[in-house]
Amino acid sequence: MGVVILTADERHYKTGDYIESKDIQYSPIKPNTTYIVHLNSIKEKEIERWLDVVSYRLVFVVETLPRISEKIKEKIIIDKSLMQPKQSFKREVDAMFRWGDRNRVKQMVDKVPIPLAISFLRENRIDDIRLWRLLADTTFVLPEMYSKALLTYGVKPINAQTKWPKKKKKEVERPSNFRESDIYWEQLVSVSAKIRNEIREADEIPHTVKKTMERILDWI
């Protein structure tokens, strides 16, 4: 039986054989292989679901520590990077977008986690198609030194206020009785009381659906 790890810094888990991705694309059952998964957030029930599946190491990379019961905390490893006070990286990010001395900028960019740097890049350089294509070829594929080099020497500095990423709206979790290809599931839930009741019976109620069962009138 393997171990599930929560961390904000995946660098020291990149040893031996490892697979890195933005979601779980492969079942983490290969022996002596570390699976590193980058997520915006994760819930306790998703962590619990993988406890008995992972063969060696499953590392979830998140920005903040989710709310977890003591029962689950005893079964996983919480990396110290999630226990430290949150750093703003304001000076480092300003350097990436505004400083002209790019060799000096490199020292600053090396301190910024790549997912955070990319979130700022999305707000401040969304139209730089060439840079985005290069990052798509390197991020989570090649060692992070290549992505850091692009973020250093590929970003043209301008003397303008750095825009901060906007807070994402809370995503509605898709109930398990819908396939991933059901892109209109939220619309179906909104118009069908029968479907809403099926979700309630499965105890997978999204925050947009009331918990009370609805009465359905059928025409004879």
C-alpha positions, -999 to +999 in steps of 0.1 A: +000+000+000+013+034-010+010+069+004-009+100-005+009+133-001-004+169-001+022+196-009+026+231-024+061+224-036+066+192-056+103+196-064+118+173-038+093+145-049+108+144-084+131+116-077+134+082-094+105+074-118+077+099-117+047+110-139+035+146-137+002+159-150-026+184-144-051+157-134-051+120-128-047+106-163-033+072-152-042+050-123-014+053-097-007+016-095+027+012-111+053+000-085+081+025-075+065+053-095+056+087-081+024+103-096+025+141-092-009+158-099-014+196-100-049+207-089-066+240-080-081+223-050-090+189-037-117+176-013-114+150+014-135+124-003-113+125-033-082+120-012-099+091+006-108+075-027-072+070-037-058+057-003-063+021-011-054+024-048-020+041-049+009+016-052+038+038-042+034+076-040+006+099-051+014+136-047-013+162-050+001+197-056-023+224-042-019+260-032-037+257+002-044+229+026-080+217+022-103+210+052-095+174+062-108+154+092-083+140+117-092+105+105-078+112+071-049+133+083-036+102+101-035+083+068-017+108+046+014+130+046+010+168+047+042+185+034+057+213+055+052+236+025+015+237+032+021+245+069+041+277+063+026+312+061+015+321+025+041+341+006+028+369-017+058+368-042+048+404-051+084+416-057+094+385-076+063+388-099+069+425-105+105+417-114+093+392-140+071+417-158+089+451-153+126+447-147+149+452-177+179+433-163+168+398-171+198+381-156+188+397-123+152+387-130+162+351-132+171+350-095+136+363-087+117+340-110+134+309-096+117+317-063+082+317-078+062+284-082+054+278-119+016+275-115+016+309-097+038+325-123+016+312-151-015+325-134+000+360-134+012+355-170-024+348-180-035+382-166-006+402-180+006+385-212-025+366-225-018+378-261+018+365-264+009+334-284+045+324-291+054+324-254+023+303-245+031+278-272+066+274-259+053+270-223+029+243-235+058+223-248+078+226-216+055+228-186+050+194-169+070+178-198+106+190-194+125+199-162+112+232-147+144+250-155+132+253-191+098+269-181+117+292-157+140+303-185+109+311-207+093+331-179+126+350-175+138+357-210+106+351-230+086+379-211+092+414-225+094+438-196+071+469-197+067+497-172+031+490-163+012+480-132+011+442-127-024+428-127-032+402-101-051+370-110-088+372-104-103+348-079-120+319-097-156+312-092-164+281-071-168+252-095-198+230-092-187+194-088-202+170-113-222+142-097-209+107-105-241+097-124-230+120-153-202+112-177-173+136-182-186+141-217-220+154-204-212+191-209-248+201-204-254+183-171-259+215-151-287+225-175-303+190-171-302+193-134-318+228-134-348+217-155-355+181-142-368+174-107-364+137-114-326+141-120-323+163-089-339+136-068-316+110-082-286+131-072-301+135-037-305+098-033-269+093-043-259+119-016-238+139-041-257+172-039-239+202-056-242+235-037-266+247-064-292+221-055-314+221-024-312+190-002-350+185+002-365+158-021-390+172-046-425+158-053-430+148-089-464+149-106-468+124-135-495+128-161-518+098-166 
